[in-house]
Amino acid sequence: MSNKRDEIIATTCRLMEMQGYHATGLNQILEESGAPKGSLYYYFPEGKEALAIEAIEHTSRLIAANLRAGMAAHDHPADAITDFLQTLAHYVQTSGFQAGGPITAIALEAASTNEALNAACRDAYQDWQAIVEAKLNEGGYTAVRARRLASLVIAVIEGAIILSRTQRNVAPLLDAATEIGVLLRC
C-alpha cells in the first residue's frame, strides 16, 4: 500500500467511527487526509462504498490483532476478556468518548440498506467472535457453549461501547468487564 492510500483509509476509518457512513463525505475524507482528489479515485475507482469496505476490513484486522493479543495474554478466558474490556474502556475514555465501536455506526446504517457494507461488517463481527470462541474452547467450554458465549461477549462489548460513548462514562464498559468475568467463572 502507498502512504497516500493508507492515509485515505485511516482518515476514512476515523471519520466513519465518529460520524458513520452517510455523514462522512468524500470531500471531507480528501480534506482531512490531505490527498488530492485524483488519489481517491485512483485507489478507489468504485467510490465511497469500496473505500468504506476497505476501511471496515482494515479496522477489523486491527481489532482482531488486538483481540488475539488480549486473548493470548491470559490463560483463563475470563481474565482475557475482562482485561480486554478494561483496556477498551481506557481507550474510549482517552479518546474523549469519540472512539470505540468503529464498525457499529456503519453496521447500523447498512443493515437493511447496503448488502456489501453489511457483509463487510458481518464478516468483521464473525472474525472477532471466532477469536473469542477459540479462547473459550481453549478454556474448556464445549463447542456450542463457546460459540454462544462468544456471540454474547461481542454483543456485550459493542453495547457497552455504545452506552459508554453515549453516557460519556466508562462505567458500562467496566461493569461489562466485571459481569463477563463473573459469568465466565461460573
C-alpha positions as CSV (number, residue, x, y, z in Angstrom):
1,M,0.0,0.0,0.0
2,S,1.1,3.5,-0.7
3,N,1.3,6.2,2.1
4,K,-1.4,8.3,0.4
5,R,-3.7,5.3,0.2
6,D,-3.0,4.4,3.8
7,E,-3.8,8.0,4.8
8,I,-7.1,7.9,2.9
9,I,-8.1,4.6,4.6
10,A,-7.0,5.8,8.1
11,T,-8.9,9.0,7.7
12,T,-12.0,7.2,6.5
13,C,-11.8,4.8,9.5
14,R,-11.6,7.7,11.9
15,L,-14.4,9.7,10.3
16,M,-16.8,6.8,9.9
17,E,-16.1,5.7,13.5
18,M,-17.0,9.2,14.7
19,Q,-19.9,10.0,12.4
20,G,-21.0,7.0,10.4
21,Y,-21.1,6.2,6.7
22,H,-23.7,8.6,5.5
23,A,-22.3,11.6,7.4
24,T,-18.8,11.1,6.0
25,G,-18.3,12.7,2.6
26,L,-15.6,12.1,0.1
27,N,-14.6,15.8,0.2
28,Q,-14.2,15.6,4.0
29,I,-12.0,12.5,3.6
30,L,-9.9,14.2,1.0
31,E,-9.6,17.4,3.0
32,E,-8.6,15.7,6.3
33,S,-6.3,13.1,4.7
34,G,-4.6,15.8,2.6
35,A,-5.0,13.6,-0.5
36,P,-5.6,15.1,-3.9
37,K,-9.0,14.2,-5.4
38,G,-7.3,12.1,-8.1
39,S,-5.7,9.9,-5.5
40,L,-9.1,8.9,-4.1
41,Y,-10.4,7.8,-7.5
42,Y,-7.1,6.2,-8.4
43,Y,-7.0,4.0,-5.4
44,F,-10.8,3.5,-5.1
45,P,-12.3,3.8,-8.6
46,E,-15.5,2.2,-7.4
47,G,-16.1,5.2,-5.0
48,K,-17.2,5.6,-1.4
49,E,-18.7,2.2,-0.9
50,A,-15.4,0.5,-1.9
51,L,-13.4,2.8,0.3
52,A,-15.8,2.1,3.2
53,I,-15.4,-1.6,2.7
54,E,-11.6,-1.3,2.7
55,A,-11.9,0.8,5.9
56,I,-14.1,-1.8,7.6
57,E,-11.7,-4.6,6.6
58,H,-8.6,-2.5,7.8
59,T,-10.3,-1.8,11.1
60,S,-11.4,-5.4,11.5
61,R,-7.8,-6.6,11.1
62,L,-6.5,-4.1,13.7
63,I,-9.1,-5.1,16.2
64,A,-8.7,-8.8,15.5
65,A,-4.9,-8.4,16.2
66,N,-5.6,-6.6,19.4
67,L,-8.2,-9.2,20.4
68,R,-5.8,-12.1,19.6
69,A,-3.1,-10.4,21.7
70,G,-5.5,-9.8,24.5
71,M,-6.7,-13.4,24.5
72,A,-3.1,-14.7,24.4
73,A,-2.1,-12.6,27.4
74,H,-4.1,-14.7,29.9
75,D,-4.7,-18.4,30.5
76,H,-8.3,-18.1,31.6
77,P,-10.9,-16.7,29.2
78,A,-12.5,-14.6,32.0
79,D,-9.2,-12.8,32.7
80,A,-8.5,-12.3,29.0
81,I,-11.9,-10.8,28.2
82,T,-12.1,-8.8,31.4
83,D,-8.7,-7.3,30.7
84,F,-9.6,-6.6,27.1
85,L,-12.8,-4.7,28.2
86,Q,-10.8,-2.7,30.8
87,T,-8.2,-1.8,28.1
88,L,-11.0,-0.8,25.8
89,A,-12.6,1.4,28.5
90,H,-9.3,3.3,28.8
91,Y,-9.1,3.7,25.1
92,V,-12.6,5.0,24.8
93,Q,-12.1,7.4,27.7
94,T,-8.8,8.8,26.4
95,S,-10.4,9.5,23.0
96,G,-12.9,11.8,24.7
97,F,-15.6,9.2,24.0
98,Q,-15.2,9.6,20.3
99,A,-13.5,6.3,19.6
100,G,-14.6,2.7,20.1
101,G,-17.1,0.7,18.1
102,P,-15.6,1.7,14.8
103,I,-17.9,-0.6,12.8
104,T,-21.1,-0.1,14.8
105,A,-22.3,3.1,13.1
106,I,-21.8,1.6,9.6
107,A,-23.4,-1.7,10.7
108,L,-26.5,0.0,11.9
109,E,-26.7,2.2,8.8
110,A,-26.1,-0.6,6.4
111,A,-28.0,-3.5,8.0
112,S,-31.0,-3.1,5.7
113,T,-29.8,-0.7,3.0
114,N,-26.5,-1.8,1.7
115,E,-25.6,-5.5,1.3
116,A,-21.9,-5.0,0.5
117,L,-21.3,-2.9,3.6
118,N,-23.5,-5.1,5.7
119,A,-21.5,-8.2,4.6
120,A,-18.2,-6.5,5.5
121,C,-19.5,-5.6,8.9
122,R,-20.9,-9.1,9.4
123,D,-17.5,-10.6,8.4
124,A,-15.7,-8.4,10.9
125,Y,-18.0,-9.3,13.8
126,Q,-17.7,-13.0,12.9
127,D,-13.9,-12.8,12.8
128,W,-13.9,-11.2,16.3
129,Q,-16.4,-13.8,17.6
130,A,-14.2,-16.6,16.3
131,I,-11.2,-15.3,18.2
132,V,-13.2,-15.2,21.5
133,E,-14.7,-18.6,20.7
134,A,-11.3,-20.1,20.2
135,K,-10.2,-18.7,23.6
136,L,-13.3,-20.2,25.3
137,N,-12.7,-23.5,23.6
138,E,-9.1,-23.5,25.0
139,G,-10.6,-22.7,28.4
140,G,-12.6,-25.9,28.3
141,Y,-16.0,-24.8,27.2
142,T,-17.9,-27.1,24.9
143,A,-18.1,-26.0,21.3
144,V,-21.8,-25.0,21.5
145,R,-21.3,-23.1,24.7
146,A,-18.2,-21.4,23.4
147,R,-20.0,-20.2,20.3
148,R,-22.9,-18.9,22.2
149,L,-20.7,-17.1,24.8
150,A,-18.5,-15.6,22.1
151,S,-21.6,-14.1,20.5
152,L,-22.7,-12.8,23.8
153,V,-19.3,-11.3,24.6
154,I,-19.1,-9.4,21.3
155,A,-22.7,-8.2,21.8
156,V,-21.8,-7.0,25.3
157,I,-18.7,-5.3,24.1
158,E,-20.5,-3.4,21.3
159,G,-23.4,-2.5,23.6
160,A,-21.1,-1.3,26.4
161,I,-19.2,0.8,23.9
162,I,-22.4,2.5,22.8
163,L,-23.5,3.1,26.3
164,S,-20.1,4.4,27.4
165,R,-19.9,6.8,24.4
166,T,-23.5,8.0,24.9
167,Q,-23.1,8.5,28.6
168,R,-19.6,9.8,28.3
169,N,-18.6,7.5,31.1
170,V,-16.7,4.2,31.1
171,A,-18.8,2.6,33.8
172,P,-20.8,0.5,31.3
173,L,-17.6,-1.0,29.9
174,L,-16.2,-1.6,33.4
175,D,-19.5,-3.1,34.5
176,A,-19.5,-5.3,31.5
177,A,-15.9,-6.4,32.3
178,T,-16.9,-7.3,35.9
179,E,-20.0,-9.2,34.9
180,I,-18.5,-11.1,32.0
181,G,-15.7,-12.1,34.4
182,V,-18.3,-13.4,36.9
183,L,-20.3,-15.2,34.2
184,L,-17.2,-17.0,32.7
185,R,-16.1,-18.2,36.1
186,C,-19.4,-19.9,36.9
